[in-house]
Amino acid sequence: MQEPFSRTLFLCQNPSSHLPLLGLPPLSHSPGPSAQGLCTSTRETPIKRMPMWPQHLEGVGWSLAMATKSSLPGPGAKMKTPVCSYGIMLVLLSLLAVLQATTALKNGIDIYSLTVDSKVSSRFAHTVVTSRVVNKAETVQEATFQMELPKKAFITNFSMIIDGVTYPGNIKEKVAAQKEYSAAVARGESAGLVKATGRNMERFQVSVNVAPEAKVTFELVYEELLKRRLGVYELLLKVQPKQLVKHLQMDIHIFEPQGISFLETESTFMTNELADALTVSQNMTKAHIRFKPTLSQQRKSPEQQDTVLNGNFIVRYDVNRTVSGGSIQIENGYFVHYFAPEGLPTIPKNVIFVIDQSGSMAGRKIQQTRDALIKIVDDLGPKDQFNLVCFNEEATQWKPSLVPASAENMKEARNFAAGIMARGGTNINDAVLLAVQLLERANKQELLPAGSVSLIILLTDGDPTVGETNRANIQKNVQEAISGQCSLFCLGFGFHVSYAFLEKLALDNGGLARRIYEDSDSALQLQDFYQEVANPLLMKVAFEYPSNAVEEVTQDNFRLLFKGSEMVVAGKLRDKGPDVLSAKVRGQLHLQNITFQTEASVAEKEEEFRSPKYIFHSFMERLWAYLTIQQLLERAVSASDSEKQALETRALSLSLNYSFVTPLTSMVVTKPEGQEESRVAEKPVENENRHRNIHVGQSFFRSHSTGDGRSRITAGTSERLSSFQRRFGQPGPLHPPRGPFLPDHMLLPDISLAPPVPEGVFHDMDLRTKETIIMAAPPPAPIQAPPVILPLPGQSVDWLCVDIKRSQGLMKLLSDPDQGVEVTGQYETEKAQFAWIEVTFKNPQLQVRASPEHVVVTRNRRSTAHKWKETLFSVIPGLKMTMDSAGLLLLTSPDKVTIGLLSWDGPGKGLRLLLQDTDRFSSHVGGALGQFYQDVLWGPPAAADDNKRTLRVQGHDHPATRELKLDYQEGLPGREISCWSVEL
């Protein structure tokens, strides 16, 4: 049979590419509709791609979208474009993008099946995403397949089946492919078909024209080795189909011969209604998670056709471990050795924090750095030593030498950190060298504990601007100074810093680099990174295997093993090798050397992976190749030019042999004849200038509030108002124009204009500025929501409202040892609200801290921030956490009291505490609020006023008054209730 005509499309990854502004999702060659008609003056201009993908239109997850291509002008076409200011046009184009997104799903492309199948075999994940679509329109439509995958994953295949013909992917060397498609590069068509998005993800995207009634199947395959971090492995899937899907199913199979010690799931889109679509089954060594929602479960509401599926689905787990030489697993002639022994004591550390306090750190970044440092200092161990070095143009040390982490020194360090200010230039060279000198001096003076570990942690947000500014010279100076005596970890804050410079600086000196993203949780990111290196367990770790048993072994020497991490070594078994593979792992504890020994029967281990259908077979060979490529690319960062060439040549060979899309390779996908021309893209790497924040426009007016809540217009405001009238005409009642004139964030507030003032009123008044203030009777004060509402089981009075009138500092609100829960908080009486509320569970060990900004969940030293009103559904053994779009977080355990935290926006706004099933409190409950769940005695109503009673709790009398309050427990707008109010 003759092969159909085809045209090739080059797919890989390019972080510098720009997706078009118009349309959701983006179109390959089709610009959005013209903005013609919004402005009267037009001119002929070529169609160009807009330089920014609007942040509010970012697509995530499994997604397939469509747009009508045939009705849009092609590349290079002329169209009428309005001559408007850039800021206003950007908003108008964004509006058109939203309108197009609204109609895009009605253009006839229907996703009738979307499946994700992920098989995790001994930490190695093989994920297949399959999407089937049909064009129900009467014209040719363009369908766009879009999927987000982890940055550490390698795409291994992508194919399309169109009208029964398969168009497969083909991995090619990137350099050769660039030459082959040089014409496409010259036209600027590096389209970023795989593009970095967010902190940990990359977006894969490809489009194809679909004939009427035709069907297309898209299939994407990617693989990754799950890395253990702070005690868990994490599999992350993005879910966003963008429309209702008749058959939507996700299956995750996990097989771990060591045994699964715990398993938890978390989702940012799951609801109680969707929970029925999720099933989890587990035994000792395997688990199966299935998510299969019906059409009705996918709907936001019965009246809407929009899907509720939009966000992350996360699986976290760990495996059983002992104090041993680790676990050796064997499959199909390859082995992998996992090493993370339990029960080892922590090695004391000498740590110097090198903090950038240059001018670019001013504002939020320096505040978050201060917050993180204060928390990090609190986490230092009693045997640790530390010091702080701050730098701008000059580097200064907090103390002349390292000091023990005593209570007095830690308190002084917190005070010092709280006073760090940002100003001046950036002298990285002198700052790091000063830290090295401090360690050298302490070592010569024998002040460092024997067998301790020395670490330098550098945090900076910019390039060197003062002193030595040549990056290569700084790297050379630092490497010569450290000379293998300590490890350097580099944290790049934001995107103005040269990440490649910091990465080489760290890898040259036995550490690693990490990007800290500018966000509300930046302080948490810093704390989490510190937790990863806070507890060293072993130094100078070396793996040894019989030379007649293995070959082509991956990295087998490591400088440090940290608690919560894992070392992984893989290799090939030699032909006719021994029947039993033995291994030794040597390392240094605090004051002694230690050797771990283990062995594995080749035949028995091979049998574990031979038959199960729920694993991806021959995975271990691909795991070995994946790990080898990652390590070769990492070594190339700090290698000499000649060494780098050799390392990259071997990494390229493996990438091609195992069909991995890496920074050295690209994928070519064939498409039917007549489809869009070939394009070039590259695998994203850490980029210097991604994710810039762009803010457009500002408010024209500011209203001045008076005591009665009305607005008044000052003379200066009137002048600005006249300027507005000259531009846009005389307003009637002053409501801001809505339409093409102003973007939403530039709208005017409603302003009440005062009546004209009679002449002569100001005759005897020496006033430079005349202003009219309209006074009115103040409106009645709204009914307030109390700080806490307590449902009292078994009482004749249902509700008790607790007002906190006196500053009490840290408050123990609830404590019930039988329930294994404690609630603390800090109430700010001047603001009449909680600064924070913290819930601590004993089993499972978990802490939830709520502040007005966000909720932070901490488990196993790992912290995760969740913004209020972003849906959360997390299930771990013994606890379920759910948060809805109204901002209500519920913490539910079987047969235990349910604790709720609420971000309340009504009268008396702030954090609120909720309690449900309070009859489950034990007799040992205590605390400022828990005392009311002990033996409570109500006195009779007062003789003169039956709205007053006395409440006796544990021998203390509390006056109680019947008052009208706003009940926040069912969310906004709340409802009025009559409750007994007591003060604390």
N, C-alpha and C positions, 0 to 999 in steps of 0.2 A: 504493500500500500504506500502510495506517495505521501511523504511528509508534508503537512501544510506549510504554506509560506509563514515565516515568522520574523519578528523584529526583536532585538534584544534590548532589555532595560537593565542598566547597571545599578545594583543596589549595594550600598554599604552605609557608611556613616560619616557625617560631617557636622561638627558642632557650630560652624560659622554660617551655615545656611540660614535663609530666612523663608519662613512659610508666609504665604499671602495673608493679608489682613482679613479680606472678606471671605465669609463663608465658614461654616462649621459643619464638618471638619474641613481642613484645607483642600483645595483642588490642585491637581498636578500642574495644569497649564491654564486653567480657566480663571481669569480675574472675576471679581464679583460684579454685580450690576452697577451701572453708572449712577453716580449721584446727580445726574443731569436734572435740572429743574429746581434744585434747591437754591441756586444762585443765578442771577440774571446774566452775569458776565461769564462767558465761556471761551475756551481756546482749544485748538487741536493739540493733543499731546499723545505720545506713545504710551501704551499701557505698561506700567511697571509694577513689580512686586512691592508691596508695602514693607517697610523695614522692621516691623514688629508684630509678633503674634499676640493679640490682646490677652492679658493675663487671665481675665475672667472667662475666656473662651478656651482655656487650655483643656484638651481632651486627655483622658486617662483610661487605661484599662483595655479590656477586649472591646474593640469598637469597630463598627462598620458603618459608614455613612455614605451619603450619595448626593449628587447635585447634577442638574441638567447641564451637560456640556455643549450640546449642539446649539443651544440658543445664545451662547456667549461668544464674544469676539475672541479670535485666536491670538497667539503671540505676535507682538509687533503691530497689531491693529491700531487704528486711530479711534479715539472716542472723545466725546465732549466731557471735559472735566471742569468743575467749577473753580473759580478763582476765589478762594476763601482763606482765612487765616488757618495755619496748620493746627492750632489747638482745637478750634471749632470743628474743622474737617475731621480730625481724628475721632472726635466723639460721634459725629454724624456717620462716619464709616463704621464705627463700632456698632451703632444702632442698626445700620443696614446689615451688619454681620449677624446680629441677633435675629433680625427679621428673616434673613436667609436661613438661619439655623432652624427657625420655627417652621419654615415651609419645606426644608430639605427632606424631612422624613416623609413628606407626602409626594415625593417625586417618583415613586413607583418601585424603588429598590426595597425589597423585603428580606430581612434576615429571618429565615425560617428555622435555622438550626445553628447553635453556637455551643461548642463543647471545649472544655479544657481537661486534659488528662495529664496528671503529673505523677511520675513514679520516682520516689526517693529511695534509692537502694544504697544502704551504707553511706549516707550523707550526700550521695551524688544524685542530683535531680535532673530528670529528663522530662521536659514539658512539651506537649503537643497541643496547639490551639487550632481548632478547625471551625471555619465559618462557612455556611452555605447560604447563598442568596439567590433571589430570582428577580428579574426585572418585570414588573407587572404593568409598566407604562407602555404606551403605544409608540414611543420613540426611544432612540438609543440613550442610555443613561450612563453616568460614570459612577462606579462604586469604589469606595476607598476603604481598604482594610487597614486597621490601625490597632496596634497592640503595644502595651508598655511591659518591659521586661527588666530585670535587675541589671545594673551596670556590670557586675562581675560575670554575668552570663555570656556565653558565646552562642550566637545563632549558628545552627548547623544545617538548616535547610528551610527553604520556602518554595512552595509550588502552587500553581493555579490549575484547576481543571475547568476548561471552558468548552461547552458543547461536547463533552466526552474526550477532549484532547488535553493531555497533561503538558504544562509548560514548567519545567523544573528549574531549580536554582543551580548555579554552578560557581564554586569557589575558585577565585583566580588570585594570583599575586597582584597586590595593589599597584606596584610600579608599572608592571606590564599592562595592567588594565587601564591605568591613566594614559599611557601612550596610545593604547588602542582607541581610547575614547577622547583623545586630545581635542578633537573638534567640539565635542560636547562641553569640555572644560572651558574652552575658549569662549563659548557662548554663555558662560556663567551658569551652567546648569548643574552645579553640584548641589543637589536638592536636599541633602540631609535626610535620606529615606530612613536612616536610623539616627536619631537625634537625642542628645542628652536632655533629660527633663527632670526637674526636682533634684533631690539630694542623692537618691539611690537608683534612679530608673533611667531607661532609655526608651524612646518611642520608635517603633518600626511602623512604616506606613508605605503603602503602594496602592495605586489606582489603576483601574482597567475599565474600558468601555464595554457595556453589556447590551446586547441586542434585545428587542422586545421578546418576552417569554423565555429568554435564555437564562440558564442557571450557571453559577460560578461557585466553585469550592476553593477556598483559600486554606492553606495549611502552613503553619509556622512551627518550627521545632527549635528549641534552645536548651542548653545544658549548663549546669553550674555545680560547683562543689560548695555545699553549705558550710560556712565557717562558724565555729563555736565562738561566741562572744558573750562574756559575762554569764557563762553557764548555760547558754541555750543555743540551739540551731533555729534559724528562722527562715521559713519559706513565705515569700511575699508574692501575691497575685493581685493585679489591678483589675477591677471589674467595672466596666462602663459600656454596655452594649448600645446605649443611646436610643433604643427603641424597645418595645415589647418583643420578645422572642418566643415563638411557640414551643420550641424544644431548646431549653437552656440547661446545661448540666456541667458540673465541675466535679471531678473525681481526683482525690489525692490518696495515693497508696504509699505507705512508709514501711520499709522493712529494715530492721536493725538487729542483727544477730546478737549483739550485746544485751539486748532487752531495752525496752522503752521505759524510762523512769518516770516521766510525766509528759503530758500532752495538753496543750491549750490552744484555743482558737480565739481570734479577735477580728472584728469587722467594723468598718466605719460607715456601713450602710445597712447593716442588719437591724431588723426591728423584731418585736415580739411576734408579729404576724409572720415574718419570714423565718423565724426560728423553727417552725414546723418543717421547713424545706431543708433543714440541715440535719444530717445524721452522722454520728461519730461512733465507730466501733473499734475496739482495741483489745488485743491480748498481750502476751508477754513480749513478743518480738515484732508484731505488725499492727498497723492501724489503717483504717479506711475512713476518710472524710468525704461525704457526698453532699453536694448542694444542688437541689433540683427544684426551683420554684415554678409554680404554675403561673399562667398569664395573670390571673387575678391577684396573686401574691406580688407580682412585679409592679403592679399599678400603684401610683402614688395615692390615688383615691378611685372609688368606683366610677366617678364621673370623668376622670382624666385618662388619656392614653399614654402619658409620660411614664417612664420607668423610674422606680425608686433605686435601682441598682446603679451606684455611682461611688466608687471608693476602693478601699483596700480590703483584702481578705488575707489574714496572716495565720500561719500555723507555727507554733513554737513547741519544741520538745527537747529532751535530753535523754541520754542513755545511761545504763547502769555502769558503775566503775568501782574499782577497788584500788588499793595501794599495790600496784603491780607494774609489769613492764608494758602494759597497754594491751590492745586487742589487735591481732593480726588476722586479716581476712583475705581469702584467696579465691580468684575466679578466672577461669580460662587462661591460665598461665601467667597471671599478674597478681601481685599482692599489694595490699595497703596496710600500713601500720599506724594506728591511732594511739596517741600517748597523751594522757591527761590524768595522772594518778591523783587520787583523793587522799585527804588526811595529812598532807605534808605541812609542816610549819612554815609560816611566812618569814622570808629573809628580811632583816632590817635594811632600810634604804636611807641613802643620803640624797636628798632631792633639792635642786635649786630651780625655782620658778623665775624665768626671765620674761618680764612683762613690758610690752611696748606701751609707752605712755606719750607717744608723739601726738601732734595736733589732730591727725586723721582719726584717732581713737576717741575724740571728744563726743560727748552725748551718750547715746544709748549703749554703744560698744564698751566704753570704759565703765559705765554703771554695771553692765552685765558681767564684765571681767571682775570688778570688785565683788559682786555678789558671789560669783563662782569661787574666787579665791578664799573668801570667808568660809564658805562651805567646805572647800578642799582642806583648808588648814584644820578644820574640826575633825576631818577624817584621818589625820595623820596618826600613826601608831605610836605607842609609848616608847618603842625602841628606835624610832626614826629620828633623823636629824634633818634640818632644813634651813634654807635662807631664801631671801627674795632679792632679785636684781631688777630695778626699773631703769628704762632707758628712753631718751629722746636723742638730743644731740650728744649727750653724755650718758654714761652708765653709772649708776649709783647702787650701792648695796645697802640693804636694811641693817644688817649686823656685820661687824668686822670678820666674823667667821660663822660657820654653821653652828646652830644651837639645837639642843634636844627639844623634842616636841612635848615639853612640859605644859601644864595648865597655864602657868604664868606667861611663858613664851608664846603659846598659841593665842592667848588673849591679847598680848601686845601686837602680834602679827595681824590679828583681825582688825585692830584699831589702825594699824599702818595701812593695811589694804583698803580700808574704808576711806582713807584720805588721799588715795592716788588720784592725781589730776592729769589731764591730757593737754599737752602743748609742745611745740617745737618740732624738730626734725627726727630722722630715724637712723640711728647708728647701730646696726645689727652686729657688725664685726666686733666692736669693742665690748658690747654687752655679753655676747657668748664667750669671748675670751676671758672676761672678768669672772664669769661663772666657772670656767675651767680652772682659772688660777685659784679660786677659793677652794675647790676640791683638791688641787695639787698641794696647796699649803696645809690643808687639814691632814692630808695623807702623810706628808713629810713630818708633821708634828705628832703623828700617830694618834690623831683625834677621831679617826673613822673606826667604827667597830670592826673587829676582825670578821671576815666573811660577809661583809655588808655589800650592798649594790648601790652604785652611784648613778643618778639620773639627772639630766638637764631637760627641762620642759620649756621650750620657747614659744611664746605667743606674740604674733605680729600681724598687722593688717596692711602693710605696705612694703614697697621696695626700699632698699637702703638709699638714703639721700645725704647722709653726713659721714665724714671719715672715709673709710674704705668703701667705695660704692661699686667696684667691679665684682660681680657675683662670683666669677671663677676664682678670683683671689680670696674672697671670703671663704669659699668652700675649701680651698687649699689651706688657708690659715687655721680654720677650725679643725680640719682633719689632722693636721700636724700637731696641733695643741692637744687634742683629745688622745690621739695615738692609741686608741682601743681601750682606754682606761675607764670610760663611762659611756653611757648610751644617750644620744640626743634625740628628742622627740620634738617635731615642729608642727605647730598649729597655725594655719593660715586663716585669719579672720576676714571673711568677706571675699570679694572678687577683685580687689585692687592689688592684691598681693600676687607675686609670681610664684605659683604653686610648684612649677617645675624646679625652681631654685630651692625651695624648701624641701621638696621631695629628695633631691640629690643630697642636700645638706644632711638630712636624717639618715638616708640609706648608707651614706659614706661612714656613718658613725653608729651603726648598729641599732638605729631606731626606725621610726616610721613617721610619715606626714599625714595630716588629717585636715580636711577643710572644715571650718566652723562657719555655718550658714547664718547670715544675718536674719534673725527672726526673734519672736518673743521667747523662744526656748534656748537662745544662745548660751545662757549661763548653764543650763542643763547639759547641753552638748559638751561644754568644757568639763563639767563634773563627771559625765559619763566616760569621757576619754581618760580622765585621771583614774577612775575606778578600774579601767582596763589594765593600767600599769601600776596600780597602788599596792599590789600584793605579789611580789616576785617569789616564786617557789624554788626554782632551780637555776643555776648558772652553768654555762659551758656544757650544754647538753649535746651528746654525740651518740648516734645510732650505729651499731655494728652488726653486720651479717656475714656469714661464711662466704668467702669469695667464690666457692664452687657452687653456691646456691642461687645467687642473684646477680643481676647486671642492670645497667642503665637506671641506677637508683637516683631518685630526686634528691633535693637538698637534705643532708643528714647531719649537719652541725648547726646548732642554734645558740645564740648568746644567752637568751633568757626565756624561761617559761613562767607565765603569769597565771595566777588563779583565775579560773573561769574560761581560759583559752584551751587550745589543743594543738599539739604538733602532729603533722601528717607527713609520712614518708611512703612513697610508692615505688615500685620497680617491677622488672620482669623476673620470672623464675627461669633459671638455666635449664636447658634440655638435659635430661638424665641427672638432675640434681637430687639431693637427698629427699627421702620421704617426709622428713620432719624439718620444717624451717625454724631455726632458732634465732634469737635476737638478744642483744644486750643494749641497754641504754645507760650511759654513764653521765653523771652530773655532779654538781657541787651543791650541797645544802649549806646551811649557815656556817657550820664549823667542821664539816666533814664531807668526804667524797661518798658517793653512793652509786651502786650499780643495780639496775633492774634487769631481770632475765625473764624471758617468756619463749614459748615455742608453740608451733601449730602444725598439726597433721595436714599435709597437703591434700590428701584424698578426702578427709572429713570436711575440711573447709570448702573444698570445691563442691561438695555435695549440697552444702547449704544454699548455694545460688543456682543449682542446676535446673530445678524443675518449677519453682513458683511462677505462676502466670502474672502475679502482681508486681514483678520487678522487670526492669529493662535489662535484658541479657547483654553480655559483653560490655557491661558498663565500666568494669574496673580498668580495662585497657584505655577507655576514653577518659576515665578519671586520671590515670597516669599521664596521658597526653595533655589534658587540661592543666594539671598541676605543673607539669614540666614547662609548658608554654608560659604560664603566669610567672614562674620563677625566673625563666630566661629573660623575659621582658623587664622584670624588676632588677635583675643583675645588670642589664644593659644600661640602666639609668646612671649607675655610678661607675661604669667600666670605661677604660681608655678607648680611643677610636678603633684600634685594631681589634680589641676584645669585643667591643660592641658589635662590629660587623659579623664576627663569628657567632656570637650569641643570637643575633637577629636572623642569621642564615638558618640556624638550626630551628629556631622558633617558627620561621616561615615554612620550612619543610614539614614540620609537624602539623601546622595549621592547614596546609594543603592536603596532607595525607588523611587527616581526620575531619576535614570539611568544617573548620571553625572560622567564623568571621572574626578576625582579631585586628589589632592596629596594623598588621602587615598584609592582610588579605581583604578582598572585597567579593561580593556576591553578584553574579549576573543572572538575571531572570529573563527567560524568553517570553515574548508576548506575541499575540497574533499580528499578522501583517496589517499595517495601517494604523496601529496604535502609536502612542507618543514615542518620540525619539529617545535614544539611549541617554542615560544621565550617569554622572559620577558622584559618589558619596564615600565617606570614610567612617570608620568606627570612632565614636567620640572618645576623646581623652579629656583629662582635667584641663579646662580652658581658662585662659586668663581673664576673659571679659564677658562671661556668660551672666545671665540673670541680672542685668543692670536694672535698677528701679528707675522708672521714668514718671515724673509727676508733671501733669499739664495743668496750667491755669491756677487761679486763686480767686478767693471771694472778692467781689467789687466793694461790698459794703459791710459795715459792722454796726449792729444796732446796740445802743447803750441802754441797759436795763435800769429801771428805777425800782424803788422798793415795792411798788404795787404790781410789779410784773409786766407793766406796759412798756412800750418802746418810746423813746423820745428822739427827736432829730436835732442834732447840734448844727451850728452854722456850717462847720466843716462838712458834715454829712450832706447838708443841703447843696453845697457847692458840687459835691460829687454826684448828687442826684441830678443837678442841672446838666452836668456833663453827660450823664446817661440819657437825659431827655434830648439833648442835642443830637445824640447818636441814634436813638431808637424811637424818638417821638414822645409826646406828652402822655403819661399814664393816666388812666381813670383812677378808680380805686387801685392802689399800687400792688398789683399782683405781678410777679415776674413773668416775662414772656416765656412760654414753653414752646419749643419748636426749633427752628434752625438757628435761633439767635445765640443761645447760651447752652453750654453743657450743663448737666445736672449739678455738678459740683460748683457751678458758678451762679446758681440761682439766687435771687435776692430773698431775704427774709420778708415776711409780711410786715409792713410798717404802717402804723396809724398816723396820719397827718393831722397836726393840730389845726383848729380853726384860726383864721387870721386874728392877729392881736391888734386892738384899736390903737390909733395913734395917740401918743402922749403917755402911754402906760409907763414907759421907761424915761419920762422927762427928767425926773430928779435922781436917776440911778446912773452911777458911773460903771457901766458894764461894757466890756469890749465885745462880748458875744451875747446875743439875745437867744434864749431858748425857752420853749414852752413845755411845761410839765403838766400833764393832765392827771389829776389826782382822782382816785375813785376809792370807794369802800373796798377794803381787801376781801377777796372771796373767802368763804369758810375753808379752814384747813382741811385737807383730805384726810380721811381715816387712814391711819398708818398700819402697816404690817409689823407685828412685834418681832424682835430678834429670834424668838423661839416659841413654837407652839407644841405643847406636850399633850398627847392623848393619854389619859389616865385610865387604864383598864380597871373594871370593878368599882369605879367611883360613881357617885350620883351626879357628879359634874364631869362632862365629857372632855372639856378643853381647859388647859391651863396655859395662859400666855405669860411668858417670862420676859421681863424688861431688865436690862443690865444698865444700871445707873452709875456704878462706881468703877473706876479703872482698877482692874484686878490682875493686870499683866497676863502671864501664861495661865490659862484656866484649864483644869481637868474637868471637862464637861460630863463625860460618862466613863465608867470603868466597870467592867463585869468580867472577872477572871474565869468564871464558869463558861461564859459565852466566848471568851478569848478575844475580846474587843476593847479598845480604848479610844476615846474621842477627846482631843484637846483643841484648844483654840485661843486666839488672842483678839479681844474685843477692844475697839478704839472708841471710847466714849465721846470724844470730841467729834468724830464722824458718825457716831451712832451706827456702827456696823462692824462686822468681823473683818479683821485684816486677813485672817486665814483660819481654816478649820482642817484638822488632820485626823484621819481615821486609821488606826493601826490594828491589823488582824494578826492573831498568833498562829492560826492554822487555817488556810495557808499563810505563810509569812509574807505580808504585803502591807504597804502603806499608801494611803490616798491623801494627798494634800491639795486642798482647794484654796485658790486665791481669786480675787476679782478678775485676774487675767486669764487663768487657765487651771486645769486639773492636772496634777502630776502623779502618776502611778509608779511606785518604786517596788521592785521585786528582785531579789538576788543582786542587789547593788546596781541594777539597771533601771533607769528612769525614763518614762515616756510621758510627753506632754500632750494633752488633748484640749483643744479650744472649746469653750462653752458653746453649746447649741450645735455642735457637730456630732452627728450620730455615732454612738459607740456601742458595741455589743461584744463583750469579752466573757468567755467561759473557761475557767480554770477549775481544777478539782477542788470542790468545797466552796466556790464563790462565783457568782455571776455579777458582772458590772454592765449596766446599761445606761446610756444617756440619750435623751430624745432631743428633737430640734427646739424644744422649749427651754432646754438647759437644765433638765432634771436628771441628776445622776443617782441611780439606785444601786446599793450594794446589798445583795441578797444571798443568804446562806440557808441551806436546809435546816429547819427547826431552830432558826436563830432570828433575832430581831433584825428587821430590815432598816438600814440607815440610808437616808437620802440627803444629798447636797444639791442646793438649787442656786442658780444665778438669777436673782429676783430683780426685775426692772420696774416694778410697780412702786407706789409710794413707800418711802423708807427703803429704797433700793439697796442691794448688797447681798452678801452670802446668807443663805438660810439653811437650817438643819431640819430634817424631817425624820420622824420615827414611825415605823409601822410594826404591827405584831408585838407591841410592847408587853403583852402578857407573857412573853417568852423570857423576859429578864429574870435572872436568878435572884435569890435572896441576898446575894453578896454585891449587888449593884451599888455603885456609889458615884461620887462626883457632884459638881454643882447642880447638874440636871438629874443625875441618877438618883440623888437623895429623894426625889419626889416619887420614885418607884419603890420606896421602902414603905413601912407602915405610916400612912398619912391619916391624920385626924382632922376633920373639919369641925370648927366651932360653930355655934348657932349664929344666925344673922344678927347684926348689931341691932339694938333696940330702936335706935333713931333712924337707921338706914338699912334696909334689908339688902342693899347692894354691897354691903361690906361684911366680910367674915374673917375669921382667923384660921390659918392653916398651920398645924403643928407637925413638924417634920423632925424626927430624931431629937426631940426635946427642945427644939427651937420654934418660936412662933413667927409666922410670916403673915402680915396683913394682906388680905386679898380683896380686890375691888372689882365688882362687875362692870365691864367696859365694852364698848363697841370697838372691834378690831377688824383688820382685813386679813382674811385667811389666804395664805400664799400656797397652801399645800396642793391645790389643784391647778396651779399655774395662773398666768395672766388671764383676765384682769383681776382675778381674786373675787372673793365674796365676803360680804359683811357677816360677822359672827359676834355673838355675845359670849365673852369668856371671862373667867376669873383671872385677873392680872396681879402678878406678884413681882416684887423687885429684888434683884440681887446686887 
